[in-house]
Amino acid sequence: MTTTSRPARHRALGDHTWQDQAVCTPTEYNPVDPETFFPGPEDADRIATAKALCAQCPVARACLDAALETGDTHGIRGGLTEEEREPLHAKINDRLDHSRVNDTLAGRDIHLTKAERRAVVLAGYRQDVPVERLAWLLKISPEHALKLYRETRRVIRHRQIAEEAARTASAVTGAVGTEQLVRDAFGTAA
């Protein structure tokens, strides 16, 4: 699942300051009942109210990301019910949001899925990001970063070899087919 939606400010690891901007945070001037966001499955009115509030929230995406990244399966988060988030929870490690990859390469300390971590390694390799920088970005040892670069180089090389072999096989098959047609056209084939 790849997303390339509007640019977002992704929350940093351990950052909960986004919650201060959430519409669901009760204040003196915004007396929201937190229980509104924990309706029963049959409570359509409370679900609609919570979703309407989420639709106005400036940090709904951060809320949804936090719920998915922490495995929070309770209540309405980011405008989605528990049931609506369930398939997203199942696919979270496959999420590939290129804006998150770019933010990481720019030095932002954000939560990444497995697919996004692989994309950071590939982009880092292609952009000649030093091993030490990759290690710092992914919070791994330089030895592990070097290993990831070696694996990436090997995967790219194997892909190039396979593509080259496919092109060669296609060219040989095409040439044999053309030769056969030409021979048949002149009646020289047995």
C-alpha beads as a LAMMPS data file, in Angstrom:
LAMMPS data file: protein, C-alpha beads

190 atoms
189 bonds

1 atom types
1 bond types

-500.0 500.0 xlo xhi
-500.0 500.0 ylo yhi
-500.0 500.0 zlo zhi

Masses

1 110.0

Atoms # bond

1 1 1 0.000 0.000 0.000
2 1 1 1.708 3.169 -1.193
3 1 1 0.526 6.634 -0.310
4 1 1 1.643 9.919 -1.724
5 1 1 -1.055 12.180 -0.357
6 1 1 -0.636 15.819 0.569
7 1 1 2.543 16.739 2.447
8 1 1 2.200 16.087 6.117
9 1 1 4.037 16.878 9.260
10 1 1 4.784 13.447 10.599
11 1 1 5.048 13.094 14.323
12 1 1 8.475 12.327 15.680
13 1 1 9.153 9.230 17.741
14 1 1 7.821 9.742 21.246
15 1 1 6.158 13.034 20.273
16 1 1 2.749 13.491 21.829
17 1 1 2.554 17.270 21.500
18 1 1 0.133 16.857 18.593
19 1 1 -2.486 15.835 21.168
20 1 1 -2.595 19.428 22.444
21 1 1 -4.005 20.479 19.061
22 1 1 -6.565 17.662 18.870
23 1 1 -10.227 18.615 18.731
24 1 1 -11.007 15.793 21.165
25 1 1 -8.844 17.268 23.929
26 1 1 -11.210 18.842 26.460
27 1 1 -10.378 22.401 27.527
28 1 1 -12.183 25.185 29.323
29 1 1 -13.329 26.553 25.950
30 1 1 -13.837 23.175 24.282
31 1 1 -15.775 20.934 26.677
32 1 1 -15.609 17.689 24.689
33 1 1 -16.590 14.480 26.444
34 1 1 -13.764 11.972 25.780
35 1 1 -16.297 9.141 26.027
36 1 1 -17.726 10.362 22.709
37 1 1 -14.734 8.677 21.045
38 1 1 -15.440 5.312 22.674
39 1 1 -18.967 4.505 21.495
40 1 1 -20.528 1.084 21.457
41 1 1 -20.780 -0.628 18.075
42 1 1 -24.491 0.128 17.830
43 1 1 -24.289 3.763 18.971
44 1 1 -24.568 5.423 15.543
45 1 1 -25.193 8.925 16.947
46 1 1 -21.990 8.953 19.030
47 1 1 -20.022 7.488 16.134
48 1 1 -21.319 10.226 13.811
49 1 1 -20.532 12.921 16.398
50 1 1 -16.988 11.625 16.924
51 1 1 -16.342 11.388 13.183
52 1 1 -17.663 14.925 12.657
53 1 1 -15.235 16.211 15.283
54 1 1 -12.370 14.225 13.722
55 1 1 -13.181 15.735 10.321
56 1 1 -12.423 19.193 11.802
57 1 1 -9.258 18.104 13.587
58 1 1 -5.930 19.505 12.353
59 1 1 -4.017 16.485 13.677
60 1 1 -6.311 13.667 12.543
61 1 1 -3.547 12.097 10.453
62 1 1 -1.110 12.127 13.375
63 1 1 -3.833 10.572 15.528
64 1 1 -4.449 7.812 12.990
65 1 1 -0.714 7.198 12.544
66 1 1 -0.260 6.982 16.318
67 1 1 -3.100 4.473 16.615
68 1 1 -1.708 2.309 13.821
69 1 1 1.916 2.513 14.941
70 1 1 1.141 1.668 18.561
71 1 1 -1.455 -0.979 17.738
72 1 1 -4.229 0.958 19.478
73 1 1 -7.464 -0.796 18.552
74 1 1 -9.858 1.018 20.889
75 1 1 -12.150 3.927 20.123
76 1 1 -12.361 6.268 17.179
77 1 1 -8.915 7.501 16.146
78 1 1 -8.110 9.697 13.176
79 1 1 -11.734 9.630 12.107
80 1 1 -11.930 5.841 11.827
81 1 1 -13.721 3.353 14.019
82 1 1 -12.057 0.254 15.415
83 1 1 -13.574 -1.841 12.620
84 1 1 -12.460 0.613 9.912
85 1 1 -8.884 0.617 11.242
86 1 1 -8.670 -3.168 11.507
87 1 1 -7.520 -3.771 7.890
88 1 1 -5.019 -0.916 8.225
89 1 1 -3.543 -2.511 11.347
90 1 1 -3.102 -5.757 9.425
91 1 1 -1.233 -3.967 6.601
92 1 1 0.752 -1.405 8.611
93 1 1 4.151 -2.995 7.927
94 1 1 3.479 -2.788 4.173
95 1 1 2.629 0.928 4.276
96 1 1 4.971 2.913 2.059
97 1 1 4.508 6.651 2.348
98 1 1 7.236 8.379 0.386
99 1 1 6.815 11.604 2.355
100 1 1 7.808 9.657 5.488
101 1 1 10.857 8.251 3.687
102 1 1 11.860 11.730 2.505
103 1 1 11.365 13.183 5.995
104 1 1 13.605 10.476 7.431
105 1 1 16.320 11.122 4.845
106 1 1 16.074 14.812 5.755
107 1 1 16.867 13.875 9.368
108 1 1 13.407 13.779 10.965
109 1 1 13.079 11.158 13.664
110 1 1 9.790 9.478 12.743
111 1 1 8.276 6.044 13.083
112 1 1 8.769 3.917 9.958
113 1 1 7.155 0.711 8.815
114 1 1 9.253 -2.171 7.500
115 1 1 8.507 -1.140 3.906
116 1 1 9.481 2.466 4.650
117 1 1 12.727 1.358 6.313
118 1 1 13.602 -0.675 3.205
119 1 1 12.805 2.377 1.049
120 1 1 15.099 4.551 3.198
121 1 1 17.933 2.047 2.693
122 1 1 17.358 1.927 -1.079
123 1 1 17.121 5.723 -1.383
124 1 1 20.173 6.134 0.838
125 1 1 22.121 3.693 -1.314
126 1 1 21.099 5.433 -4.543
127 1 1 21.888 8.877 -3.105
128 1 1 25.259 7.787 -1.693
129 1 1 24.226 8.539 1.880
130 1 1 27.214 7.561 4.057
131 1 1 26.880 4.379 6.098
132 1 1 27.240 6.346 9.351
133 1 1 24.375 8.672 8.372
134 1 1 22.124 5.727 7.433
135 1 1 22.943 4.111 10.775
136 1 1 21.999 7.321 12.580
137 1 1 18.766 7.744 10.574
138 1 1 17.597 4.181 11.257
139 1 1 19.021 3.957 14.796
140 1 1 21.135 0.931 13.980
141 1 1 24.843 0.176 14.183
142 1 1 27.136 1.208 11.313
143 1 1 27.890 -2.492 10.807
144 1 1 24.192 -3.232 10.324
145 1 1 23.844 -0.253 7.974
146 1 1 26.780 -1.533 5.916
147 1 1 25.147 -4.977 5.779
148 1 1 21.895 -3.405 4.542
149 1 1 23.783 -1.530 1.819
150 1 1 25.530 -4.750 0.739
151 1 1 22.190 -6.576 0.567
152 1 1 20.719 -3.696 -1.438
153 1 1 23.657 -3.703 -3.851
154 1 1 23.256 -7.480 -4.290
155 1 1 19.484 -7.211 -4.926
156 1 1 20.000 -4.432 -7.488
157 1 1 22.742 -6.417 -9.238
158 1 1 20.626 -9.605 -9.359
159 1 1 17.706 -7.599 -10.759
160 1 1 19.977 -6.132 -13.476
161 1 1 21.273 -9.607 -14.374
162 1 1 17.733 -11.015 -14.568
163 1 1 16.560 -8.108 -16.756
164 1 1 19.593 -8.524 -19.026
165 1 1 18.939 -12.271 -19.327
166 1 1 15.269 -11.631 -20.139
167 1 1 16.228 -9.120 -22.842
168 1 1 18.764 -11.535 -24.312
169 1 1 16.279 -14.423 -24.284
170 1 1 13.647 -12.213 -25.900
171 1 1 16.083 -11.109 -28.598
172 1 1 17.188 -14.701 -29.296
173 1 1 13.584 -15.947 -29.396
174 1 1 12.610 -13.088 -31.698
175 1 1 15.581 -13.740 -33.999
176 1 1 14.884 -17.487 -34.186
177 1 1 11.216 -16.809 -34.911
178 1 1 12.098 -14.340 -37.675
179 1 1 14.647 -16.725 -39.163
180 1 1 12.093 -19.544 -39.144
181 1 1 9.494 -17.325 -40.833
182 1 1 11.968 -16.285 -43.504
183 1 1 13.067 -19.856 -44.192
184 1 1 9.449 -21.026 -44.309
185 1 1 8.522 -18.190 -46.671
186 1 1 11.154 -19.377 -49.161
187 1 1 10.241 -23.012 -48.765
188 1 1 13.648 -24.039 -47.477
189 1 1 12.419 -25.510 -44.219
190 1 1 11.745 -29.241 -44.185

Bonds

1 1 1 2
2 1 2 3
3 1 3 4
4 1 4 5
5 1 5 6
6 1 6 7
7 1 7 8
8 1 8 9
9 1 9 10
10 1 10 11
11 1 11 12
12 1 12 13
13 1 13 14
14 1 14 15
15 1 15 16
16 1 16 17
17 1 17 18
18 1 18 19
19 1 19 20
20 1 20 21
21 1 21 22
22 1 22 23
23 1 23 24
24 1 24 25
25 1 25 26
26 1 26 27
27 1 27 28
28 1 28 29
29 1 29 30
30 1 30 31
31 1 31 32
32 1 32 33
33 1 33 34
34 1 34 35
35 1 35 36
36 1 36 37
37 1 37 38
38 1 38 39
39 1 39 40
40 1 40 41
41 1 41 42
42 1 42 43
43 1 43 44
44 1 44 45
45 1 45 46
46 1 46 47
47 1 47 48
48 1 48 49
49 1 49 50
50 1 50 51
51 1 51 52
52 1 52 53
53 1 53 54
54 1 54 55
55 1 55 56
56 1 56 57
57 1 57 58
58 1 58 59
59 1 59 60
60 1 60 61
61 1 61 62
62 1 62 63
63 1 63 64
64 1 64 65
65 1 65 66
66 1 66 67
67 1 67 68
68 1 68 69
69 1 69 70
70 1 70 71
71 1 71 72
72 1 72 73
73 1 73 74
74 1 74 75
75 1 75 76
76 1 76 77
77 1 77 78
78 1 78 79
79 1 79 80
80 1 80 81
81 1 81 82
82 1 82 83
83 1 83 84
84 1 84 85
85 1 85 86
86 1 86 87
87 1 87 88
88 1 88 89
89 1 89 90
90 1 90 91
91 1 91 92
92 1 92 93
93 1 93 94
94 1 94 95
95 1 95 96
96 1 96 97
97 1 97 98
98 1 98 99
99 1 99 100
100 1 100 101
101 1 101 102
102 1 102 103
103 1 103 104
104 1 104 105
105 1 105 106
106 1 106 107
107 1 107 108
108 1 108 109
109 1 109 110
110 1 110 111
111 1 111 112
112 1 112 113
113 1 113 114
114 1 114 115
115 1 115 116
116 1 116 117
117 1 117 118
118 1 118 119
119 1 119 120
120 1 120 121
121 1 121 122
122 1 122 123
123 1 123 124
124 1 124 125
125 1 125 126
126 1 126 127
127 1 127 128
128 1 128 129
129 1 129 130
130 1 130 131
131 1 131 132
132 1 132 133
133 1 133 134
134 1 134 135
135 1 135 136
136 1 136 137
137 1 137 138
138 1 138 139
139 1 139 140
140 1 140 141
141 1 141 142
142 1 142 143
143 1 143 144
144 1 144 145
145 1 145 146
146 1 146 147
147 1 147 148
148 1 148 149
149 1 149 150
150 1 150 151
151 1 151 152
152 1 152 153
153 1 153 154
154 1 154 155
155 1 155 156
156 1 156 157
157 1 157 158
158 1 158 159
159 1 159 160
160 1 160 161
161 1 161 162
162 1 162 163
163 1 163 164
164 1 164 165
165 1 165 166
166 1 166 167
167 1 167 168
168 1 168 169
169 1 169 170
170 1 170 171
171 1 171 172
172 1 172 173
173 1 173 174
174 1 174 175
175 1 175 176
176 1 176 177
177 1 177 178
178 1 178 179
179 1 179 180
180 1 180 181
181 1 181 182
182 1 182 183
183 1 183 184
184 1 184 185
185 1 185 186
186 1 186 187
187 1 187 188
188 1 188 189
189 1 189 190
